[in-house]
């Protein structure tokens, strides 16, 4: 959903249409199976509605953003990308290769911000001078 929302935001920008994604949280029959009863009662769906209404307004200051909203709380969510490992695209990559490089694939010590990178450094490396 996040990727779809971000794609819609890029396409919509051409027509001044803003698109954001909300991960809502609310007390329901489903959440009652995993949340304490008191919490379910306090996490009213009505608390998510103002977030949705504001994000639908033409004055919303962002597009392509992700938010969590629930229990009278709202926050923007961002994510980071581990630098990862570059495999040789001319060689077969096996599950064993992935396992062998797992620590590097999941190492966030040199993380990048996909929100700021139009094209990731990794993609540039794969494509070379074609970008």
N, CA, C and O atoms as a printed pandas DataFrame, in Angstrom:
     atom_number atom_name residue_name chain_id  residue_number  x_coord  y_coord  z_coord
0              1         N          UNK        A               1    0.822   -1.189    0.000
1              2        CA          UNK        A               1    0.000    0.000    0.000
2              3         C          UNK        A               1    0.868    1.256    0.000
3              4         O          UNK        A               1    0.549    2.245   -0.660
4              5         N          UNK        A               2    1.964    1.202    0.745
5              6        CA          UNK        A               2    2.839    2.376    0.816
6              7         C          UNK        A               2    3.422    2.674   -0.560
7              8         O          UNK        A               2    3.402    3.822   -1.003
8              9         N          UNK        A               3    3.935    1.665   -1.235
9             10        CA          UNK        A               3    4.494    1.867   -2.570
10            11         C          UNK        A               3    3.445    2.374   -3.544
11            12         O          UNK        A               3    3.721    3.262   -4.351
12            13         N          UNK        A               4    2.242    1.814   -3.474
13            14        CA          UNK        A               4    1.152    2.249   -4.335
14            15         C          UNK        A               4    0.806    3.711   -4.059
15            16         O          UNK        A               4    0.623    4.496   -4.990
16            17         N          UNK        A               5    0.716    4.074   -2.776
17            18        CA          UNK        A               5    0.414    5.456   -2.406
18            19         C          UNK        A               5    1.479    6.423   -2.897
19            20         O          UNK        A               5    1.158    7.507   -3.383
20            21         N          UNK        A               6    2.739    6.037   -2.774
21            22        CA          UNK        A               6    3.828    6.901   -3.230
22            23         C          UNK        A               6    3.807    7.055   -4.751
23            24         O          UNK        A               6    4.088    8.136   -5.267
24            25         N          UNK        A               7    3.478    5.988   -5.465
25            26        CA          UNK        A               7    3.360    6.077   -6.926
26            27         C          UNK        A               7    2.208    6.995   -7.315
27            28         O          UNK        A               7    2.344    7.821   -8.218
28            29         N          UNK        A               8    1.068    6.849   -6.627
29            30        CA          UNK        A               8   -0.070    7.730   -6.899
30            31         C          UNK        A               8    0.275    9.186   -6.601
31            32         O          UNK        A               8   -0.157   10.086   -7.322
32            33         N          UNK        A               9    1.053    9.424   -5.541
33            34        CA          UNK        A               9    1.447   10.793   -5.195
34            35         C          UNK        A               9    2.290   11.405   -6.310
35            36         O          UNK        A               9    2.105   12.571   -6.658
36            37         N          UNK        A              10    3.211   10.628   -6.869
37            38        CA          UNK        A              10    4.048   11.144   -7.966
38            39         C          UNK        A              10    3.202   11.438   -9.199
39            40         O          UNK        A              10    3.371   12.478   -9.836
40            41         N          UNK        A              11    2.301   10.532   -9.536
41            42        CA          UNK        A              11    1.431   10.750  -10.691
42            43         C          UNK        A              11    0.472   11.910  -10.442
43            44         O          UNK        A              11    0.246   12.736  -11.327
44            45         N          UNK        A              12   -0.090   11.970   -9.239
45            46        CA          UNK        A              12   -1.054   13.015   -8.912
46            47         C          UNK        A              12   -0.462   14.405   -8.879
47            48         O          UNK        A              12   -1.167   15.386   -9.114
48            49         N          UNK        A              13    0.829   14.503   -8.591
49            50        CA          UNK        A              13    1.489   15.815   -8.508
50            51         C          UNK        A              13    1.336   16.595   -9.808
51            52         O          UNK        A              13    1.294   17.825   -9.789
52            53         N          UNK        A              14    1.252   15.897  -10.928
53            54        CA          UNK        A              14    1.092   16.553  -12.230
54            55         C          UNK        A              14   -0.205   17.353  -12.296
55            56         O          UNK        A              14   -0.302   18.333  -13.034
56            57         N          UNK        A              15   -1.200   16.927  -11.519
57            58        CA          UNK        A              15   -2.513   17.580  -11.513
58            59         C          UNK        A              15   -2.835   18.206  -10.166
59            60         O          UNK        A              15   -3.999   18.470   -9.865
60            61         N          UNK        A              16   -1.813   18.443   -9.354
61            62        CA          UNK        A              16   -1.971   19.017   -8.014
62            63         C          UNK        A              16   -2.867   18.154   -7.122
63            64         O          UNK        A              16   -3.628   18.671   -6.304
64            65         N          UNK        A              17   -2.767   16.845   -7.290
65            66        CA          UNK        A              17   -3.502   15.900   -6.451
66            67         C          UNK        A              17   -2.517   15.325   -5.446
67            68         O          UNK        A              17   -1.454   14.830   -5.820
68            69         N          UNK        A              18   -2.871   15.391   -4.180
69            70        CA          UNK        A              18   -2.003   14.879   -3.123
70            71         C          UNK        A              18   -2.520   13.530   -2.638
71            72         O          UNK        A              18   -3.725   13.327   -2.490
72            73         N          UNK        A              19   -1.596   12.622   -2.394
73            74        CA          UNK        A              19   -1.943   11.281   -1.934
74            75         C          UNK        A              19   -1.051   10.930   -0.755
75            76         O          UNK        A              19    0.172   11.044   -0.844
76            77         N          UNK        A              20   -1.647   10.509    0.333
77            78        CA          UNK        A              20   -0.912   10.054    1.508
78            79         C          UNK        A              20   -1.492    8.714    1.947
79            80         O          UNK        A              20   -2.588    8.339    1.532
80            81         N          UNK        A              21   -0.763    8.009    2.772
81            82        CA          UNK        A              21   -1.184    6.695    3.248
82            83         C          UNK        A              21   -1.364    6.763    4.761
83            84         O          UNK        A              21   -0.540    7.347    5.465
84            85         N          UNK        A              22   -2.441    6.166    5.254
85            86        CA          UNK        A              22   -2.689    6.119    6.694
86            87         C          UNK        A              22   -2.793    4.664    7.131
87            88         O          UNK        A              22   -3.533    3.873    6.546
88            89         N          UNK        A              23   -2.044    4.330    8.162
89            90        CA          UNK        A              23   -2.174    3.036    8.826
90            91         C          UNK        A              23   -3.017    3.297   10.073
91            92         O          UNK        A              23   -2.490    3.743   11.092
92            93         N          UNK        A              24   -4.325    3.023   10.000
93            94        CA          UNK        A              24   -5.196    3.353   11.125
94            95         C          UNK        A              24   -5.165    2.284   12.208
95            96         O          UNK        A              24   -4.908    1.108   11.947
96            97         N          UNK        A              25   -5.429    2.721   13.408
97            98        CA          UNK        A              25   -5.559    1.802   14.531
98            99         C          UNK        A              25   -6.832    2.138   15.275
99           100         O          UNK        A              25   -7.071    3.298   15.610
100          101         N          UNK        A              26   -7.650    1.136   15.537
101          102        CA          UNK        A              26   -8.898    1.388   16.253
102          103         C          UNK        A              26   -9.355    0.116   16.938
103          104         O          UNK        A              26   -9.048   -0.996   16.508
104          105         N          UNK        A              27  -10.092    0.310   18.010
105          106        CA          UNK        A              27  -10.681   -0.823   18.697
106          107         C          UNK        A              27  -11.782   -1.421   17.840
107          108         O          UNK        A              27  -12.623   -0.697   17.307
108          109         N          UNK        A              28  -11.780   -2.727   17.708
109          110        CA          UNK        A              28  -12.786   -3.412   16.894
110          111         C          UNK        A              28  -12.891   -4.855   17.381
111          112         O          UNK        A              28  -12.171   -5.270   18.289
112          113         N          UNK        A              29  -13.786   -5.603   16.773
113          114        CA          UNK        A              29  -13.899   -7.021   17.129
114          115         C          UNK        A              29  -12.570   -7.734   16.865
115          116         O          UNK        A              29  -12.180   -8.625   17.620
116          117         N          UNK        A              30  -11.883   -7.342   15.800
117          118        CA          UNK        A              30  -10.611   -7.979   15.479
118          119         C          UNK        A              30   -9.523   -7.610   16.492
119          120         O          UNK        A              30   -8.807   -8.486   16.977
120          121         N          UNK        A              31   -9.398   -6.319   16.813
121          122        CA          UNK        A              31   -8.343   -5.916   17.747
122          123         C          UNK        A              31   -8.652   -6.356   19.172
123          124         O          UNK        A              31   -7.750   -6.438   20.007
124          125         N          UNK        A              32   -9.921   -6.640   19.456
125          126        CA          UNK        A              32  -10.288   -7.112   20.800
126          127         C          UNK        A              32   -9.636   -8.452   21.114
127          128         O          UNK        A              32   -9.518   -8.827   22.281
128          129         N          UNK        A              33   -9.215   -9.172   20.089
129          130        CA          UNK        A              33   -8.567  -10.469   20.321
130          131         C          UNK        A              33   -7.097  -10.319   20.699
131          132         O          UNK        A              33   -6.479  -11.273   21.172
132          133         N          UNK        A              34   -6.530   -9.124   20.496
133          134        CA          UNK        A              34   -5.100   -8.936   20.779
134          135         C          UNK        A              34   -4.806   -7.748   21.693
135          136         O          UNK        A              34   -3.655   -7.540   22.076
136          137         N          UNK        A              35   -5.832   -6.964   22.049
137          138        CA          UNK        A              35   -5.650   -5.793   22.907
138          139         C          UNK        A              35   -6.463   -5.953   24.183
139          140         O          UNK        A              35   -7.508   -6.604   24.176
140          141         N          UNK        A              36   -5.994   -5.365   25.271
141          142        CA          UNK        A              36   -6.811   -5.362   26.490
142          143         C          UNK        A              36   -8.132   -4.625   26.243
143          144         O          UNK        A              36   -8.180   -3.674   25.463
144          145         N          UNK        A              37   -9.195   -5.066   26.907
145          146        CA          UNK        A              37  -10.524   -4.485   26.702
146          147         C          UNK        A              37  -10.526   -2.970   26.914
147          148         O          UNK        A              37  -11.153   -2.239   26.148
148          149         N          UNK        A              38   -9.829   -2.496   27.946
149          150        CA          UNK        A              38   -9.790   -1.058   28.225
150          151         C          UNK        A              38   -9.174   -0.286   27.055
151          152         O          UNK        A              38   -9.635    0.803   26.714
152          153         N          UNK        A              39   -8.158   -0.842   26.457
153          154        CA          UNK        A              39   -7.509   -0.187   25.320
154          155         C          UNK        A              39   -8.439   -0.168   24.102
155          156         O          UNK        A              39   -8.516    0.836   23.394
156          157         N          UNK        A              40   -9.137   -1.270   23.862
157          158        CA          UNK        A              40  -10.072   -1.340   22.737
158          159         C          UNK        A              40  -11.119   -0.242   22.866
159          160         O          UNK        A              40  -11.467    0.407   21.879
160          161         N          UNK        A              41  -11.623   -0.031   24.086
161          162        CA          UNK        A              41  -12.644    0.994   24.315
162          163         C          UNK        A              41  -12.105    2.399   24.063
163          164         O          UNK        A              41  -12.837    3.266   23.585
164          165         N          UNK        A              42  -10.834    2.631   24.379
165          166        CA          UNK        A              42  -10.256    3.971   24.209
166          167         C          UNK        A              42   -9.785    4.236   22.777
167          168         O          UNK        A              42   -9.645    5.391   22.375
168          169         N          UNK        A              43   -9.549    3.200   22.025
169          170        CA          UNK        A              43   -9.095    3.360   20.639
170          171         C          UNK        A              43  -10.310    3.451   19.725
171          172         O          UNK        A              43  -10.595    2.526   18.964
172          173         N          UNK        A              44  -11.012    4.554   19.802
173          174        CA          UNK        A              44  -12.244    4.727   19.042
174          175         C          UNK        A              44  -11.929    5.068   17.581
175          176         O          UNK        A              44  -11.017    5.849   17.309
176          177         N          UNK        A              45  -12.679    4.487   16.647
177          178        CA          UNK        A              45  -12.478    4.826   15.237
178          179         C          UNK        A              45  -12.662    6.324   14.971
179          180         O          UNK        A              45  -12.067    6.875   14.045
180          181         N          UNK        A              46  -13.484    6.967   15.785
181          182        CA          UNK        A              46  -13.724    8.402   15.606
182          183         C          UNK        A              46  -12.438    9.223   15.739
183          184         O          UNK        A              46  -12.359   10.340   15.227
184          185         N          UNK        A              47  -11.440    8.678   16.420
185          186        CA          UNK        A              47  -10.184    9.403   16.587
186          187         C          UNK        A              47   -9.345    9.407   15.308
187          188         O          UNK        A              47   -8.472   10.260   15.145
188          189         N          UNK        A              48   -9.601    8.472   14.410
189          190        CA          UNK        A              48   -8.858    8.411   13.152
190          191         C          UNK        A              48   -9.467    9.367   12.119
191          192         O          UNK        A              48   -8.753    9.892   11.265
192          193         N          UNK        A              49  -10.760    9.588   12.194
193          194        CA          UNK        A              49  -11.472   10.385   11.198
194          195         C          UNK        A              49  -10.883   11.783   10.981
195          196         O          UNK        A              49  -10.764   12.195    9.827
196          197         N          UNK        A              50  -10.508   12.539   12.027
197          198        CA          UNK        A              50   -9.937   13.866   11.778
198          199         C          UNK        A              50   -8.628   13.815   10.975
199          200         O          UNK        A              50   -8.353   14.706   10.171
200          201         N          UNK        A              51   -7.838   12.781   11.196
201          202        CA          UNK        A              51   -6.606   12.613   10.418
202          203         C          UNK        A              51   -6.945   12.453    8.943
203          204         O          UNK        A              51   -6.360   13.112    8.084
204          205         N          UNK        A              52   -7.886   11.579    8.662
205          206        CA          UNK        A              52   -8.288   11.333    7.276
206          207         C          UNK        A              52   -8.866   12.604    6.661
207          208         O          UNK        A              52   -8.532   12.958    5.530
208          209         N          UNK        A              53   -9.731   13.289    7.404
209          210        CA          UNK        A              53  -10.351   14.511    6.884
210          211         C          UNK        A              53   -9.302   15.567    6.550
211          212         O          UNK        A              53   -9.377   16.201    5.497
212          213         N          UNK        A              54   -8.332   15.761    7.430
213          214        CA          UNK        A              54   -7.296   16.758    7.160
214          215         C          UNK        A              54   -6.472   16.370    5.937
215          216         O          UNK        A              54   -6.166   17.217    5.098
216          217         N          UNK        A              55   -6.114   15.096    5.835
217          218        CA          UNK        A              55   -5.294   14.657    4.701
218          219         C          UNK        A              55   -6.042   14.749    3.371
219          220         O          UNK        A              55   -5.417   14.735    2.311
220          221         N          UNK        A              56   -7.367   14.841    3.418
221          222        CA          UNK        A              56   -8.167   15.008    2.196
222          223         C          UNK        A              56   -8.321   16.470    1.792
223          224         O          UNK        A              56   -8.809   16.759    0.699
224          225         N          UNK        A              57   -7.918   17.383    2.649
225          226        CA          UNK        A              57   -8.089   18.807    2.380
226          227         C          UNK        A              57   -7.028   19.304    1.410
227          228         O          UNK        A              57   -5.893   18.827    1.422
228          229         N          UNK        A              58   -7.397   20.258    0.575
229          230        CA          UNK        A              58   -6.455   20.789   -0.425
230          231         C          UNK        A              58   -5.250   21.485    0.197
231          232         O          UNK        A              58   -4.219   21.631   -0.460
232          233         N          UNK        A              59   -5.359   21.914    1.444
233          234        CA          UNK        A              59   -4.243   22.605    2.101
234          235         C          UNK        A              59   -3.260   21.671    2.797
235          236         O          UNK        A              59   -2.320   22.144    3.437
236          237         N          UNK        A              60   -3.452   20.353    2.691
237          238        CA          UNK        A              60   -2.523   19.437    3.352
238          239         C          UNK        A              60   -1.114   19.712    2.802
239          240         O          UNK        A              60   -0.925   19.786    1.588
240          241         N          UNK        A              61   -0.129   19.862    3.700
241          242        CA          UNK        A              61    1.202   20.304    3.263
242          243         C          UNK        A              61    2.107   19.218    2.689
243          244         O          UNK        A              61    3.246   19.510    2.325
244          245         N          UNK        A              62    1.640   17.987    2.596
245          246        CA          UNK        A              62    2.546   16.946    2.094
246          247         C          UNK        A              62    1.811   16.003    1.159
247          248         O          UNK        A              62    0.582   15.936    1.143
248          249         N          UNK        A              63    2.591   15.286    0.391
249          250        CA          UNK        A              63    2.072   14.226   -0.461
250          251         C          UNK        A              63    3.102   13.102   -0.478
251          252         O          UNK        A              63    4.304   13.348   -0.368
252          253         N          UNK        A              64    2.630   11.886   -0.616
253          254        CA          UNK        A              64    3.535   10.744   -0.604
254          255         C          UNK        A              64    4.027   10.389    0.783
255          256         O          UNK        A              64    5.034    9.697    0.931
256          257         N          UNK        A              65    3.322   10.859    1.803
257          258        CA          UNK        A              65    3.728   10.607    3.191
258          259         C          UNK        A              65    2.930    9.431    3.764
259          260         O          UNK        A              65    1.885    9.049    3.238
260          261         N          UNK        A              66    3.447    8.881    4.840
261          262        CA          UNK        A              66    2.789    7.774    5.527
262          263         C          UNK        A              66    2.547    8.194    6.972
263          264         O          UNK        A              66    3.427    8.765    7.617
264          265         N          UNK        A              67    1.358    7.909    7.472
265          266        CA          UNK        A              67    0.994    8.270    8.840
266          267         C          UNK        A              67    0.397    7.074    9.563
267          268         O          UNK        A              67   -0.232    6.210    8.953
268          269         N          UNK        A              68    0.605    7.038   10.873
269          270        CA          UNK        A              68   -0.121    6.128   11.749
270          271         C          UNK        A              68   -1.093    6.992   12.532
271          272         O          UNK        A              68   -0.750    8.098   12.949
272          273         N          UNK        A              69   -2.296    6.493   12.732
273          274        CA          UNK        A              69   -3.289    7.248   13.480
274          275         C          UNK        A              69   -4.165    6.270   14.238
275          276         O          UNK        A              69   -4.681    5.307   13.671
276          277         N          UNK        A              70   -4.328    6.529   15.533
277          278        CA          UNK        A              70   -5.187    5.676   16.341
278          279         C          UNK        A              70   -5.094    6.049   17.800
279          280         O          UNK        A              70   -4.063    6.539   18.262
280          281         N          UNK        A              71   -6.168    5.819   18.522
281          282        CA          UNK        A              71   -6.165    6.087   19.953
282          283         C          UNK        A              71   -5.861    7.534   20.289
283          284         O          UNK        A              71   -5.172    7.804   21.273
284          285         N          UNK        A              72   -6.363    8.475   19.490
285          286        CA          UNK        A              72   -6.146    9.915   19.685
286          287         C          UNK        A              72   -4.677   10.300   19.514
287          288         O          UNK        A              72   -4.215   11.269   20.116
288          289         N          UNK        A              73   -3.950    9.553   18.703
289          290        CA          UNK        A              73   -2.527    9.798   18.456
290          291         C          UNK        A              73   -2.286    9.735   16.958
291          292         O          UNK        A              73   -2.909    8.937   16.258
292          293         N          UNK        A              74   -1.379   10.579   16.461
293          294        CA          UNK        A              74   -1.014   10.571   15.047
294          295         C          UNK        A              74    0.468   10.845   14.926
295          296         O          UNK        A              74    1.023   11.644   15.681
296          297         N          UNK        A              75    1.116   10.178   13.969
297          298        CA          UNK        A              75    2.536   10.429   13.720
298          299         C          UNK        A              75    2.865   10.095   12.276
299          300         O          UNK        A              75    2.294    9.179   11.684
300          301         N          UNK        A              76    3.797   10.857   11.723
301          302        CA          UNK        A              76    4.308   10.518   10.400
302          303         C          UNK        A              76    5.332    9.397   10.558
303          304         O          UNK        A              76    6.086    9.360   11.530
304          305         N          UNK        A              77    5.345    8.500    9.606
305          306        CA          UNK        A              77    6.262    7.363    9.616
306          307         C          UNK        A              77    7.240    7.521    8.456
307          308         O          UNK        A              77    6.843    7.855    7.340
308          309         N          UNK        A              78    8.505    7.281    8.726
309          310        CA          UNK        A              78    9.522    7.268    7.670
310          311         C          UNK        A              78   10.284    5.963    7.783
311          312         O          UNK        A              78   10.265    5.313    8.828
312          313         N          UNK        A              79   10.939    5.589    6.731
313          314        CA          UNK        A              79   11.725    4.369    6.780
314          315         C          UNK        A              79   13.109    4.621    6.193
315          316         O          UNK        A              79   13.336    5.597    5.479
316          317         N          UNK        A              80   14.006    3.730    6.508
317          318        CA          UNK        A              80   15.368    3.834    5.991
318          319         C          UNK        A              80   15.714    2.557    5.235
319          320         O          UNK        A              80   15.068    1.521    5.393
320          321         N          UNK        A              81   16.739    2.661    4.420
321          322        CA          UNK        A              81   17.185    1.524    3.629
322          323         C          UNK        A              81   18.604    1.174    4.037
323          324         O          UNK        A              81   19.487    2.032    4.027
324          325         N          UNK        A              82   18.827   -0.083    4.396
325          326        CA          UNK        A              82   20.193   -0.537    4.651
326          327         C          UNK        A              82   20.981   -0.383    3.350
327          328         O          UNK        A              82   20.405   -0.466    2.265
328          329         N          UNK        A              83   22.286   -0.162    3.449
329          330        CA          UNK        A              83   23.065   -0.033    2.217
330          331         C          UNK        A              83   23.000   -1.326    1.419
331          332         O          UNK        A              83   22.953   -1.296    0.189
332          333         N          UNK        A              84   22.997   -2.445    2.099
333          334        CA          UNK        A              84   22.817   -3.720    1.424
334          335         C          UNK        A              84   24.082   -4.270    0.796
335          336         O          UNK        A              84   25.192   -3.831    1.098
336          337         N          UNK        A              85   23.891   -5.228   -0.074
337          338        CA          UNK        A              85   25.016   -5.877   -0.762
338          339         C          UNK        A              85   24.727   -5.907   -2.254
339          340         O          UNK        A              85   23.611   -6.219   -2.669
340          341         N          UNK        A              86   25.716   -5.587   -3.050
341          342        CA          UNK        A              86   25.591   -5.629   -4.502
342          343         C          UNK        A              86   26.101   -6.970   -5.013
343          344         O          UNK        A              86   27.284   -7.287   -4.894
344          345         N          UNK        A              87   25.191   -7.749   -5.581
345          346        CA          UNK        A              87   25.576   -9.004   -6.215
346          347         C          UNK        A              87   25.885   -8.726   -7.681
347          348         O          UNK        A              87   25.350   -7.778   -8.256
348          349         N          UNK        A              88   26.720   -9.520   -8.275
349          350        CA          UNK        A              88   27.050   -9.378   -9.692
350          351         C          UNK        A              88   25.831   -9.802  -10.516
351          352         O          UNK        A              88   25.430  -10.964  -10.455
352          353         N          UNK        A              89   25.233   -8.882  -11.288
353          354        CA          UNK        A              89   24.033   -9.230  -12.048
354          355         C          UNK        A              89   24.302  -10.227  -13.178
355          356         O          UNK        A              89   23.369  -10.802  -13.739
356          357         N          UNK        A              90   25.564  -10.427  -13.503
357          358        CA          UNK        A              90   25.907  -11.396  -14.545
358          359         C          UNK        A              90   26.102  -12.803  -13.988
359          360         O          UNK        A              90   26.347  -13.747  -14.739
360          361         N          UNK        A              91   25.993  -12.935  -12.685
361          362        CA          UNK        A              91   26.158  -14.232  -12.025
362          363         C          UNK        A              91   24.819  -14.673  -11.436
363          364         O          UNK        A              91   23.987  -13.844  -11.068
364          365         N          UNK        A              92   24.626  -15.981  -11.355
365          366        CA          UNK        A              92   23.428  -16.511  -10.708
366          367         C          UNK        A              92   23.504  -16.205   -9.212
367          368         O          UNK        A              92   24.553  -16.366   -8.588
368          369         N          UNK        A              93   22.388  -15.767   -8.650
369          370        CA          UNK        A              93   22.318  -15.489   -7.211
370          371         C          UNK        A              93   21.462  -16.580   -6.585
371          372         O          UNK        A              93   20.329  -16.812   -7.009
372          373         N          UNK        A              94   22.002  -17.241   -5.588
373          374        CA          UNK        A              94   21.294  -18.349   -4.943
374          375         C          UNK        A              94   20.835  -17.941   -3.544
375          376         O          UNK        A              94   21.338  -16.964   -2.989
376          377         N          UNK        A              95   19.892  -18.675   -2.978
377          378        CA          UNK        A              95   19.509  -18.413   -1.588
378          379         C          UNK        A              95   20.709  -18.512   -0.644
379          380         O          UNK        A              95   20.777  -17.801    0.359
380          381         N          UNK        A              96   21.641  -19.384   -0.966
381          382        CA          UNK        A              96   22.844  -19.520   -0.137
382          383         C          UNK        A              96   23.692  -18.252   -0.203
383          384         O          UNK        A              96   24.295  -17.854    0.793
384          385         N          UNK        A              97   23.740  -17.613   -1.382
385          386        CA          UNK        A              97   24.467  -16.346   -1.513
386          387         C          UNK        A              97   23.825  -15.278   -0.632
387          388         O          UNK        A              97   24.513  -14.518    0.050
388          389         N          UNK        A              98   22.496  -15.236   -0.659
389          390        CA          UNK        A              98   21.771  -14.270    0.173
390          391         C          UNK        A              98   22.067  -14.537    1.640
391          392         O          UNK        A              98   22.340  -13.609    2.401
392          393         N          UNK        A              99   22.014  -15.799    2.038
393          394        CA          UNK        A              99   22.309  -16.152    3.432
394          395         C          UNK        A              99   23.720  -15.724    3.812
395          396         O          UNK        A              99   23.937  -15.202    4.906
396          397         N          UNK        A             100   24.672  -15.940    2.924
397          398        CA          UNK        A             100   26.070  -15.603    3.215
398          399         C          UNK        A             100   26.270  -14.102    3.393
399          400         O          UNK        A             100   27.169  -13.682    4.122
400          401         N          UNK        A             101   25.455  -13.300    2.745
401          402        CA          UNK        A             101   25.597  -11.836    2.820
402          403         C          UNK        A             101   24.528  -11.192    3.698
403          404         O          UNK        A             101   24.382   -9.969    3.704
404          405         N          UNK        A             102   23.778  -12.014    4.442
405          406        CA          UNK        A             102   22.651  -11.507    5.233
406          407         C          UNK        A             102   23.050  -10.389    6.189
407          408         O          UNK        A             102   22.330   -9.396    6.301
408          409         N          UNK        A             103   24.157  -10.522    6.868
409          410        CA          UNK        A             103   24.588   -9.484    7.819
410          411         C          UNK        A             103   24.793   -8.155    7.100
411          412         O          UNK        A             103   24.436   -7.102    7.627
412          413         N          UNK        A             104   25.358   -8.199    5.915
413          414        CA          UNK        A             104   25.576   -6.974    5.135
414          415         C          UNK        A             104   24.252   -6.427    4.594
415          416         O          UNK        A             104   24.040   -5.214    4.579
416          417         N          UNK        A             105   23.368   -7.317    4.152
417          418        CA          UNK        A             105   22.066   -6.922    3.616
418          419         C          UNK        A             105   21.233   -6.204    4.674
419          420         O          UNK        A             105   20.474   -5.290    4.350
420          421         N          UNK        A             106   21.367   -6.610    5.929
421          422        CA          UNK        A             106   20.539   -6.059    7.007
422          423         C          UNK        A             106   21.285   -5.083    7.912
423          424         O          UNK        A             106   20.790   -4.741    8.986
424          425         N          UNK        A             107   22.453   -4.633    7.500
425          426        CA          UNK        A             107   23.265   -3.703    8.294
426          427         C          UNK        A             107   22.833   -2.260    8.014
427          428         O          UNK        A             107   22.977   -1.772    6.893
428          429         N          UNK        A             108   22.310   -1.591    9.022
429          430        CA          UNK        A             108   21.832   -0.218    8.871
430          431         C          UNK        A             108   22.868    0.830    9.276
431          432         O          UNK        A             108   22.523    2.006    9.396
432          433         N          UNK        A             109   24.111    0.443    9.486
433          434        CA          UNK        A             109   25.118    1.419    9.922
434          435         C          UNK        A             109   25.406    2.470    8.850
435          436         O          UNK        A             109   25.833    3.576    9.181
436          437         N          UNK        A             110   25.183    2.153    7.587
437          438        CA          UNK        A             110   25.352    3.122    6.491
438          439         C          UNK        A             110   24.032    3.308    5.753
439          440         O          UNK        A             110   24.002    3.373    4.524
440          441         N          UNK        A             111   22.949    3.394    6.505
441          442        CA          UNK        A             111   21.615    3.471    5.911
442          443         C          UNK        A             111   21.442    4.733    5.079
443          444         O          UNK        A             111   22.074    5.759    5.328
444          445         N          UNK        A             112   20.567    4.626    4.085
445          446        CA          UNK        A             112   20.207    5.778    3.265
446          447         C          UNK        A             112   18.729    6.072    3.478
447          448         O          UNK        A             112   17.986    5.232    3.985
448          449         N          UNK        A             113   18.314    7.256    3.094
449          450        CA          UNK        A             113   16.926    7.675    3.229
450          451         C          UNK        A             113   16.266    7.603    1.859
451          452         O          UNK        A             113   16.513    8.466    1.017
452          453         N          UNK        A             114   15.428    6.590    1.615
453          454        CA          UNK        A             114   14.789    6.468    0.305
454          455         C          UNK        A             114   13.917    7.669   -0.042
455          456         O          UNK        A             114   13.656    7.924   -1.218
456          457         N          UNK        A             115   13.469    8.402    0.961
457          458        CA          UNK        A             115   12.654    9.590    0.707
458          459         C          UNK        A             115   13.472   10.666   -0.003
459          460         O          UNK        A             115   12.927   11.453   -0.777
460          461         N          UNK        A             116   14.771   10.702    0.256
461          462        CA          UNK        A             116   15.632   11.738   -0.311
462          463         C          UNK        A             116   16.317   11.301   -1.595
463          464         O          UNK        A             116   16.738   12.142   -2.389
464          465         N          UNK        A             117   16.431   10.011   -1.805
465          466        CA          UNK        A             117   17.128    9.491   -2.979
466          467         C          UNK        A             117   16.149    9.269   -4.115
467          468         O          UNK        A             117   15.278    8.404   -4.023
468          469         N          UNK        A             118   16.285   10.054   -5.206
469          470        CA          UNK        A             118   15.471    9.772   -6.384
470          471         C          UNK        A             118   15.811    8.388   -6.918
471          472         O          UNK        A             118   14.931    7.580   -7.216
472          473         N          UNK        A             119   17.088    8.143   -7.027
473          474        CA          UNK        A             119   17.572    6.843   -7.473
474          475         C          UNK        A             119   18.604    6.403   -6.453
475          476         O          UNK        A             119   19.544    7.138   -6.150
476          477         N          UNK        A             120   18.428    5.222   -5.935
477          478        CA          UNK        A             120   19.339    4.757   -4.896
478          479         C          UNK        A             120   20.749    4.586   -5.438
479          480         O          UNK        A             120   20.937    4.289   -6.618
480          481         N          UNK        A             121   21.748    4.776   -4.566
481          482        CA          UNK        A             121   23.133    4.544   -4.996
482          483         C          UNK        A             121   23.313    3.125   -5.527
483          484         O          UNK        A             121   24.120    2.886   -6.425
484          485         N          UNK        A             122   22.559    2.195   -4.967
485          486        CA          UNK        A             122   22.665    0.813   -5.401
486          487         C          UNK        A             122   22.153    0.652   -6.833
487          488         O          UNK        A             122   22.754   -0.066   -7.631
488          489         N          UNK        A             123   21.047    1.315   -7.155
489          490        CA          UNK        A             123   20.508    1.229   -8.508
490          491         C          UNK        A             123   21.463    1.885   -9.497
491          492         O          UNK        A             123   21.652    1.392  -10.609
492          493         N          UNK        A             124   22.060    2.993   -9.087
493          494        CA          UNK        A             124   23.048    3.647   -9.954
494          495         C          UNK        A             124   24.206    2.699  -10.240
495          496         O          UNK        A             124   24.711    2.650  -11.361
496          497         N          UNK        A             125   24.624    1.950   -9.227
497          498        CA          UNK        A             125   25.732    1.013   -9.407
498          499         C          UNK        A             125   25.330   -0.096  -10.386
499          500         O          UNK        A             125   26.131   -0.500  -11.228
500          501         N          UNK        A             126   24.114   -0.578  -10.277
501          502        CA          UNK        A             126   23.652   -1.646  -11.164
502          503         C          UNK        A             126   23.549   -1.147  -12.605
503          504         O          UNK        A             126   23.966   -1.832  -13.539
504          505         N          UNK        A             127   22.989    0.053  -12.778
505          506        CA          UNK        A             127   22.732    0.578  -14.115
506          507         C          UNK        A             127   23.932    1.295  -14.725
507          508         O          UNK        A             127   23.975    1.522  -15.934
508          509         N          UNK        A             128   24.895    1.649  -13.900
509          510        CA          UNK        A             128   26.085    2.328  -14.404
510          511         C          UNK        A             128   25.743    3.669  -15.015
511          512         O          UNK        A             128   24.983    4.439  -14.428
512          513         N          UNK        A             129   26.274    3.954  -16.150
513          514        CA          UNK        A             129   26.107    5.276  -16.764
514          515         C          UNK        A             129   24.774    5.430  -17.483
515          516         O          UNK        A             129   24.532    6.472  -18.092
516          517         N          UNK        A             130   23.904    4.429  -17.435
517          518        CA          UNK        A             130   22.624    4.509  -18.134
518          519         C          UNK        A             130   21.636    5.439  -17.439
519          520         O          UNK        A             130   20.610    5.788  -18.021
520          521         N          UNK        A             131   21.930    5.849  -16.192
521          522        CA          UNK        A             131   21.007    6.728  -15.459
522          523         C          UNK        A             131   21.431    8.163  -15.556
523          524         O          UNK        A             131   20.772    9.041  -15.000
